[in-house]
Each structure stands twice: as structure tokens, then as C-alpha cells.
Amino acid sequence: MRPSALLRRLWRAQLRLRVMAGVVIVMLLAIAAFDIGAVATMRRYLLGQTDRNLQVTLAMTRIQLPSLLPGYPFAAAVHTNVAQAPAGGGANVTWIRASPPPVRSLLGEFSITFYPRGGKPVQLEVGANGPAGKQLALPANVTRLVAKPGPRTVLSQHGQLPIRVNDIQVVGGKLVAGASLNQVDSTMDRVERIIGVGSIAVVLLIGLGVFLVLRRGLRPIESMAKQADRITAGDLTDRVTPQSPRSEVGRLGAALNGMLARIETGVLEREASQHQMRRFFADASHELRTPLASLRANAELYQQGALTSPDQVDEVMRRITLETRRMGQLVDDMLRLARLGQHPGQSSEPVDVTALVNACAERARIADPARTWRVSVAHGLAATGDEELLRRAVDNLLTNVLAHTPADAAATIIAFGDPDEVTIEVRDDGPGVPPDKLPHIFERFYRAADTRASRASRAPESARPPGSGLGLAIAAEIAAAHGGAATAAPVSPHGLRVTLTIPARQESPAYAGAGVSAET
């Protein structure tokens, strides 16, 4: 494996390593505290056993002291039944051999010494060889060391052996007993080795268990990290594997998938917006280039002196006027769309929709009196919004009929409502729009079909306003700015129906009913 790949794997696994290191450190501290406590408790227990044995031995020896020391009690030093001191004994200690006391629970090397007042210490040799076959040599200052009551740990006369000593007051002096701690130290060494080995084994087993549990528990997160790397590389359609929604990993995966979905949606919307803007600029440039080319051609004809008669000059002026009007309308529509996109919130004034639709229908009838117009508007229709924008939206629907249907095609204007919304429909029995192009007719600079334009060419030019390709787009934007929508649907057997829906004014609810009807 390459070093870079190994470093990446270690970097990704740092969470696992940190958690495992933390668990192992806490476990080591806990086990160390337990081991120290266990060893200390065990040593206290063994010392307590030794102290109890010494206490029992002293008590039994005090009872047998008259038989162990002939002439006891006495004030001077003891000189009877003196035996030769064993090797290692003190030079100033008198040894007296006596029968062992009945207590046999004291193990290891030990000694019992009588310290009379004003005389030499007398060390009692318990048994022929003692329980361990060797007697202890207490230090010379043992009486000073045991001046305070209670057991003590001291060193032997030569400072090589730890001894546990205890004493009691007797008639004529003090009785001191000492026991070697070799067996206690040996037992503690064994206990420490057992606890140490066991602790190491426990640490290894728990560490291995934590590693396996973390590896299994963090596997979904590692899978999410790999999938996130692929998503970062550019595949926004990929999603992390779903887990149980009740677990933390499952909630993390669900949140990550939701975030990815929003990011993908935002990216797609941004791309669509950029594509739409590029198309808008291209279409706007194309739409402006046509009237500009016409203006330039007519101006060049005039400058070259090709217009020899007043009638030709009048015709060129008329064309210039028409192209100027077309450019003006296109610029106005583009500006209106830009303002609607930047400031979607409009004024909230009450609007009499009934009067507004009737006025728009009357203007359309005046513009094209030869066409059949059917108008059905319910009474009392009211909405809240910008009256000028709503009037422009309805005019654009009617202008679409004038611009893209033949002169003999009838148009129908219907307005009705309910307590929640007001609906305005404009129908025609013209050539209609192919179903696959209906979703696009509200796009900017989109022209649905050439057939509508070819048939509409038979209409009088005076009744046919110049089209910019933005009328339906503006109507849809105005409806959306008022909280409504614009839709389109075919009419059987042929024709097109465009519908605007806007919220009704609640203070003056609309109703569906017979309204003003007219046909001309």
C-alpha cells in the first residue's frame, strides 16, 4: 500500500483510534486503581492476620510466663536455666528454652522476648527448633520502637529482614513478640504477579472487544464517508445507504440525504436559471435585431435616394413607426418582467375584477370588431392586489388571441369565483397548440406553433398588435405575484383555453352566478 493511501486510511480512522485510545486509557486507569486497591487490601489483611497471631501468642505466653521463667516475678535479671544462645542471637540477651505455647497458627520465623525492668532481656525459645527452625533477632532498640501501643513493622537486628512486632505489659516488664514478614511478602509478590498478568489479559481482551465493536459500529459512517467522497467528486445523484431511523447513524444518514437532495435541487435550479437567462438574452437579442435591421434598411433606402415618390416615403415611415412600436413594446415587456422578478410583492388594494374584465373585453372588441366575442362575467368578483398589473395580465391573454388566431375565430371571456379564488378564462376556437408544447407557452419568447401565426396572418394588420413573445410569460408572472397561477389546456375540438386564478378578497367574497353576458 502506498504511504499516501495509508495516511488517508489512518486519517479516516482517527475517530476510531481516538475512541479506542480513550476507552483503553480509562480502562487502564480503572484497572490500575483496582489493582492498587486490591494489593493494599490484601496486604492489610495479611498484616492483620499476623497481628492477631502475635496477639494470641503474647496472651498465651503471658499465661505460661511463671513456668517459663523460674522465680517469676523477679526484679533482677534472670540467671536460671540459661541455655547457649543460638547463632545470630544478641550478646546481651539471655536465652531460656521452654515448652512451646499451645498456639500453632503463627507461621514463619518468630521470637518472644521478655524485657524486665532494670535487667537483661530474656528471649524465650519456643519449641526445640521453633515453627520455622530459626529464631529472630530483634533489634536492640525494639523497646523504644514499641513504646506506643499497637503493632509495628521494624527491621531485624542486622537490618535485612522486616519483622512485625507487638507487645504487652506483664508483671515486672514487657513481653515483645516478633514475626517475620517473609511469607507475607512472598504471598504479596504472588498476588501482584497474578493481578498484573490478569490485568494485562483483561486490557488486551477488552481492547480487542472495543476494536471489534467500534469497527462494526462505525462501518455505516465509513460507508457514508466513501459515498460522500463520490458525491464530492461530482455525482450529486448518489445517496448514502439508509439505516435504521431510530439510531444516531440512521438520523445522520437521513439528514445527509435530505441535505444532498436540497443541494442537488439547488444546483439543478441554478443551472436551469442560467440556461433560461442565456436563452432569454439570446431570444431578446434576436427579437431586437429584427426591428433594428428593418429600421436600418429603411433608413439606408432613404439615404441612398431610392425613395422617389411621396407614397414610398410614407410607406417607409409607416414601417419605421411599426418597428419602433414593436421595439418599445418589447423593451417595456422585458422591463416589466425584470421588475416582477425583483419585486414580487405588489400593492394590496381591493380590485373590482368584474369591472376590470368587462373593460378589457370592451377594449378587445373595439380593437377587432369583426371578431365574435362572447363575454360572461359574474357579479361581485373582487381580489386584492395591483389593479394595473391584473389589467395587463388580462389584456395579454386577449392580445394573444388577436395575434395568433384567424380573424374568423371566436373568442370567449369567462370570469367566475368562489369564496377562495377568482378564475378568469380566455378561450378561442383557433388552431390551438400541440399538447407537447402546452407546458412551454408561458416561457419567455416562446412561440407555440407556426400554424397559429400563419392562420392569424389573414386577420387585418390594424387589428393585429405586434407580438413580443412575452405576453403569456408576463401574465403568468403577474398571477404568481398575486399568489395565483396561470394554466393552459386545449379546447375540444380545437382551440386553446388559458386560465388565470388569483385569491379572492375575503372581505367581499366572490360567487359563481349569472353575470354580464354579451355576444357580438
BELSUL-V477230 format. One record per residue. N is the residue number from 1. OMEGA is omega in whole degrees, 0 to 359 (none if undefined). D_CENTER is the distance of its C-alpha to the mean C-alpha in Angstrom with 2 decimals. Layout:
N_OMEGA_D_CENTER ; N_OMEGA_D_CENTER
//
This chain:
1_180_32.59 ; 2_181_32.45 ; 3_180_31.30 ; 4_178_28.65 ; 5_178_27.15 ; 6_178_27.37 ; 7_178_25.63 ; 8_180_22.75 ; 9_178_22.47 ; 10_178_22.68 ; 11_178_20.05 ; 12_183_17.60 ; 13_184_18.81 ; 14_176_18.53 ; 15_178_15.65 ; 16_181_18.01 ; 17_179_20.93 ; 18_179_19.52 ; 19_181_18.64 ; 20_178_22.03 ; 21_178_23.87 ; 22_180_22.58 ; 23_181_23.62 ; 24_180_26.94 ; 25_178_27.70 ; 26_179_27.13 ; 27_178_29.18 ; 28_178_31.91 ; 29_180_32.18 ; 30_181_32.45 ; 31_178_35.00 ; 32_177_36.95 ; 33_178_37.23 ; 34_181_38.33 ; 35_179_40.85 ; 36_178_42.32 ; 37_180_42.63 ; 38_180_44.17 ; 39_180_46.67 ; 40_179_47.63 ; 41_179_48.11 ; 42_179_50.17 ; 43_177_52.35 ; 44_180_52.95 ; 45_181_53.94 ; 46_176_56.41 ; 47_177_57.87 ; 48_177_58.27 ; 49_179_60.16 ; 50_179_62.37 ; 51_179_63.04 ; 52_178_64.06 ; 53_177_66.37 ; 54_181_67.94 ; 55_179_68.43 ; 56_180_70.15 ; 57_178_72.30 ; 58_180_73.40 ; 59_180_74.27 ; 60_179_76.33 ; 61_178_78.01 ; 62_179_79.02 ; 63_184_80.72 ; 64_185_82.60 ; 65_179_83.35 ; 66_179_87.05 ; 67_179_87.66 ; 68_182_85.83 ; 69_178_87.71 ; 70_180_91.46 ; 71_178_92.82 ; 72_1_89.39 ; 73_181_88.94 ; 74_181_90.55 ; 75_181_90.20 ; 76_181_91.15 ; 77_182_89.63 ; 78_182_89.94 ; 79_183_92.52 ; 80_177_93.19 ; 81_183_91.94 ; 82_179_90.57 ; 83_178_89.14 ; 84_182_88.28 ; 85_177_84.82 ; 86_178_82.43 ; 87_180_81.18 ; 88_180_78.51 ; 89_180_79.72 ; 90_182_80.46 ; 91_183_84.00 ; 92_182_84.22 ; 93_176_83.05 ; 94_182_85.56 ; 95_176_84.66 ; 96_179_85.86 ; 97_181_85.41 ; 98_177_84.80 ; 99_182_83.67 ; 100_175_79.93 ; 101_184_78.32 ; 102_182_77.13 ; 103_183_73.45 ; 104_184_72.15 ; 105_180_68.36 ; 106_184_68.13 ; 107_177_67.13 ; 108_182_67.59 ; 109_178_69.88 ; 110_177_70.98 ; 111_176_73.93 ; 112_184_75.66 ; 113_176_77.68 ; 114_178_79.98 ; 115_180_80.28 ; 116_177_83.51 ; 117_177_84.26 ; 118_179_86.41 ; 119_179_86.74 ; 120_175_85.25 ; 121_179_82.13 ; 122_179_82.97 ; 123_183_80.49 ; 124_178_80.84 ; 125_184_80.55 ; 126_179_79.13 ; 127_181_80.44 ; 128_181_82.24 ; 129_185_79.22 ; 130_180_76.41 ; 131_180_73.37 ; 132_178_72.15 ; 133_182_75.53 ; 134_180_74.98 ; 135_180_75.26 ; 136_174_73.07 ; 137_180_74.45 ; 138_179_72.96 ; 139_185_72.73 ; 140_183_75.64 ; 141_184_73.52 ; 142_179_72.04 ; 143_177_73.81 ; 144_181_72.15 ; 145_181_68.73 ; 146_180_69.11 ; 147_176_70.64 ; 148_181_67.72 ; 149_178_67.34 ; 150_181_64.69 ; 151_179_63.85 ; 152_173_63.16 ; 153_181_62.20 ; 154_175_64.74 ; 155_181_65.93 ; 156_185_69.18 ; 157_180_72.36 ; 158_175_71.52 ; 159_183_67.83 ; 160_189_66.58 ; 161_174_65.62 ; 162_183_63.34 ; 163_174_65.28 ; 164_184_64.27 ; 165_175_67.15 ; 166_184_68.09 ; 167_173_71.33 ; 168_176_73.41 ; 169_176_76.44 ; 170_179_79.73 ; 171_177_83.32 ; 172_180_84.57 ; 173_183_81.31 ; 174_179_77.81 ; 175_184_76.61 ; 176_177_73.68 ; 177_178_71.83 ; 178_180_69.48 ; 179_178_67.35 ; 180_178_65.77 ; 181_179_61.96 ; 182_182_62.09 ; 183_177_61.12 ; 184_179_58.30 ; 185_178_57.01 ; 186_178_57.43 ; 187_181_55.53 ; 188_176_52.72 ; 189_178_52.57 ; 190_180_52.19 ; 191_180_49.54 ; 192_177_47.57 ; 193_180_47.81 ; 194_181_46.68 ; 195_179_43.75 ; 196_179_42.78 ; 197_179_42.94 ; 198_179_41.13 ; 199_178_38.34 ; 200_178_37.93 ; 201_180_37.87 ; 202_180_35.27 ; 203_180_33.02 ; 204_181_33.38 ; 205_181_32.78 ; 206_177_29.72 ; 207_177_28.34 ; 208_178_28.98 ; 209_179_27.40 ; 210_179_24.21 ; 211_180_24.12 ; 212_181_24.61 ; 213_179_22.06 ; 214_180_19.35 ; 215_179_20.45 ; 216_182_20.27 ; 217_182_16.99 ; 218_180_15.19 ; 219_177_17.06 ; 220_180_14.49 ; 221_177_11.94 ; 222_177_15.00 ; 223_177_15.84 ; 224_180_12.56 ; 225_178_13.32 ; 226_179_16.85 ; 227_177_16.06 ; 228_176_13.86 ; 229_178_17.01 ; 230_179_19.18 ; 231_178_17.27 ; 232_179_17.48 ; 233_176_21.16 ; 234_181_21.63 ; 235_183_21.13 ; 236_179_18.94 ; 237_181_20.20 ; 238_179_18.56 ; 239_178_15.68 ; 240_182_13.89 ; 241_181_15.82 ; 242_176_14.93 ; 243_179_14.63 ; 244_182_15.49 ; 245_180_13.50 ; 246_182_14.40 ; 247_178_12.64 ; 248_179_9.23 ; 249_178_9.52 ; 250_178_10.75 ; 251_177_8.10 ; 252_179_5.60 ; 253_179_8.80 ; 254_178_9.63 ; 255_180_6.83 ; 256_178_7.71 ; 257_177_11.26 ; 258_178_11.29 ; 259_179_10.26 ; 260_179_12.88 ; 261_179_15.32 ; 262_178_15.22 ; 263_180_15.70 ; 264_178_18.48 ; 265_179_20.02 ; 266_179_20.05 ; 267_179_21.64 ; 268_179_24.13 ; 269_179_24.99 ; 270_178_25.54 ; 271_178_27.70 ; 272_179_29.56 ; 273_178_30.10 ; 274_178_31.40 ; 275_179_33.59 ; 276_180_34.87 ; 277_177_35.66 ; 278_179_37.49 ; 279_180_39.38 ; 280_179_40.17 ; 281_179_41.61 ; 282_181_43.56 ; 283_179_44.93 ; 284_178_45.75 ; 285_179_47.57 ; 286_182_49.46 ; 287_180_50.39 ; 288_182_51.63 ; 289_182_53.46 ; 290_178_55.72 ; 291_178_57.29 ; 292_177_57.47 ; 293_178_59.36 ; 294_179_61.70 ; 295_181_62.34 ; 296_180_63.03 ; 297_179_65.40 ; 298_179_67.33 ; 299_179_67.61 ; 300_176_68.91 ; 301_181_71.51 ; 302_182_72.76 ; 303_181_72.86 ; 304_179_74.74 ; 305_180_77.36 ; 306_180_76.73 ; 307_186_76.96 ; 308_183_80.72 ; 309_178_81.08 ; 310_180_79.74 ; 311_178_78.25 ; 312_178_76.13 ; 313_179_74.93 ; 314_180_74.04 ; 315_179_72.10 ; 316_179_70.10 ; 317_179_69.37 ; 318_179_68.23 ; 319_178_65.80 ; 320_179_64.50 ; 321_180_63.97 ; 322_180_62.07 ; 323_177_59.79 ; 324_177_59.21 ; 325_180_58.26 ; 326_178_55.91 ; 327_179_54.22 ; 328_179_54.03 ; 329_180_52.44 ; 330_179_49.91 ; 331_178_48.95 ; 332_180_48.79 ; 333_178_46.52 ; 334_178_44.17 ; 335_179_44.06 ; 336_177_43.44 ; 337_180_40.51 ; 338_179_39.00 ; 339_177_39.44 ; 340_179_37.93 ; 341_181_34.82 ; 342_182_34.53 ; 343_182_35.51 ; 344_180_34.68 ; 345_182_35.50 ; 346_178_39.23 ; 347_183_41.74 ; 348_178_41.82 ; 349_177_45.55 ; 350_182_47.34 ; 351_176_48.67 ; 352_184_51.62 ; 353_180_50.50 ; 354_180_53.86 ; 355_181_55.88 ; 356_182_53.47 ; 357_179_53.64 ; 358_179_57.43 ; 359_179_57.88 ; 360_179_55.86 ; 361_179_57.91 ; 362_178_61.11 ; 363_178_60.22 ; 364_179_59.48 ; 365_178_62.78 ; 366_181_64.63 ; 367_181_62.98 ; 368_184_64.02 ; 369_182_66.80 ; 370_182_67.85 ; 371_176_64.67 ; 372_180_64.32 ; 373_175_61.77 ; 374_185_60.69 ; 375_176_58.93 ; 376_184_57.57 ; 377_179_55.65 ; 378_178_54.97 ; 379_171_56.01 ; 380_179_53.67 ; 381_182_50.64 ; 382_178_48.49 ; 383_178_45.09 ; 384_181_43.24 ; 385_182_42.64 ; 386_184_44.57 ; 387_182_48.01 ; 388_179_48.77 ; 389_179_45.64 ; 390_177_46.26 ; 391_179_49.87 ; 392_179_48.79 ; 393_180_46.54 ; 394_178_49.46 ; 395_179_51.88 ; 396_177_49.67 ; 397_180_49.74 ; 398_177_53.52 ; 399_177_53.88 ; 400_177_52.04 ; 401_182_54.76 ; 402_187_57.50 ; 403_191_56.19 ; 404_176_55.31 ; 405_178_57.77 ; 406_182_61.56 ; 407_181_63.95 ; 408_179_65.03 ; 409_180_61.52 ; 410_179_61.11 ; 411_181_58.12 ; 412_178_56.76 ; 413_182_54.81 ; 414_175_53.30 ; 415_179_51.35 ; 416_183_50.32 ; 417_174_47.64 ; 418_183_46.27 ; 419_185_44.72 ; 420_186_41.32 ; 421_177_42.13 ; 422_183_45.01 ; 423_178_45.74 ; 424_180_47.95 ; 425_173_49.21 ; 426_182_51.40 ; 427_172_53.08 ; 428_177_55.62 ; 429_178_57.67 ; 430_184_57.45 ; 431_179_56.37 ; 432_182_52.72 ; 433_177_49.63 ; 434_183_48.63 ; 435_182_45.72 ; 436_180_43.60 ; 437_180_43.94 ; 438_182_43.23 ; 439_186_39.44 ; 440_189_40.31 ; 441_178_43.07 ; 442_176_40.82 ; 443_184_39.68 ; 444_179_41.33 ; 445_179_44.64 ; 446_177_44.50 ; 447_192_47.91 ; 448_187_47.91 ; 449_178_51.21 ; 450_184_54.38 ; 451_180_56.49 ; 452_181_55.66 ; 453_181_56.71 ; 454_179_59.84 ; 455_180_60.99 ; 456_181_60.19 ; 457_179_62.45 ; 458_179_65.37 ; 459_179_64.50 ; 460_182_66.44 ; 461_179_64.83 ; 462_180_65.38 ; 463_185_63.26 ; 464_181_60.47 ; 465_178_58.18 ; 466_181_56.54 ; 467_179_53.09 ; 468_184_50.14 ; 469_182_47.64 ; 470_186_45.36 ; 471_181_46.87 ; 472_177_44.63 ; 473_178_41.51 ; 474_179_42.52 ; 475_179_43.20 ; 476_179_39.73 ; 477_179_38.11 ; 478_178_40.29 ; 479_179_39.42 ; 480_179_35.66 ; 481_178_36.22 ; 482_179_37.89 ; 483_180_35.14 ; 484_182_37.14 ; 485_176_37.47 ; 486_180_40.15 ; 487_178_40.98 ; 488_180_43.81 ; 489_178_45.64 ; 490_178_48.94 ; 491_179_52.07 ; 492_1_54.45 ; 493_177_56.75 ; 494_182_55.64 ; 495_184_54.15 ; 496_176_50.85 ; 497_177_49.20 ; 498_186_46.70 ; 499_172_45.05 ; 500_175_43.45 ; 501_178_41.64 ; 502_179_40.75 ; 503_179_39.94 ; 504_176_43.13 ; 505_187_44.11 ; 506_180_43.63 ; 507_179_46.52 ; 508_187_48.86 ; 509_178_47.58 ; 510_178_48.87 ; 511_178_50.72 ; 512_179_51.99 ; 513_180_55.72 ; 514_180_58.78 ; 515_179_58.76 ; 516_180_60.82 ; 517_180_61.90 ; 518_175_63.97 ; 519_180_65.07 ; 520_none_67.06
//
